[in-house]
Amino acid sequence: MRFTVLAAAAALSLAAPPAFGEEPPGPQTAAPAAQTAPSDDAATRLDLARRIVALRSQGSEMQLFRAKLPWYTQAMRANVRLTDEQRASLPRILEQQFRAAMAPAHENIAATYARIFTADQLRDVLAFNTSPTGRAWLAHQDEITEVSLNLQRVVDLAVLSGAAQALQAPGAAQQ
């Protein structure tokens, strides 16, 4: 039962909130549901989008996996009875599952790009990413990911610390 709840929570987490600094869609910003890129060939757009996604660094994805590994491990141990042998193999199994889950995630990202952007825009992005500047940009994605993960940890700790202090402040129960 607890694992079912865990799986449901994981599925819900895929509906990510807006990125930091991005406004959530509201009545003024919501795009029409049927809005798609202008009428250029959908197959061409998807092919271009897949090529763009393929340029992304697998190193950055594995940094993300390593950052999440303690959470994955804790969730599994809290919700699944494991033998000592299973516990020892858990990091390897979690990595295999992460890699397997990324394939459909990549396809989803490519489909999103293909839906949002025109073929010309995707060609421009692909041209940039394969240019010397674009290759340099992509080469530093692992470093940027690491900085972003560390910053997120700092933000998380600040939020938790601030919330703990606010809850312990005199009169916090009345707020």
FENHUSUL-V906406 format. One line per field, one symbol per residue. psi: psi as a letter, one per 30 degrees, with the letter a starting at -180 (. if undefined). Layout:
psi->???
This chain:
psi->eeeeeeeeeeeeffiklllkfkklkaeffklkegklllhlkeeeeeeeeeeeefflkfeeefeeeeefeeeeeeeeeffkkkleeeeefeeeeeeeeeeeffefeeeeeeeeeeeelleeeeeeeeeeffleeeeeeefgeeeeeeeeeeeeeeeeeeeeeeeeeeffkkgeff.
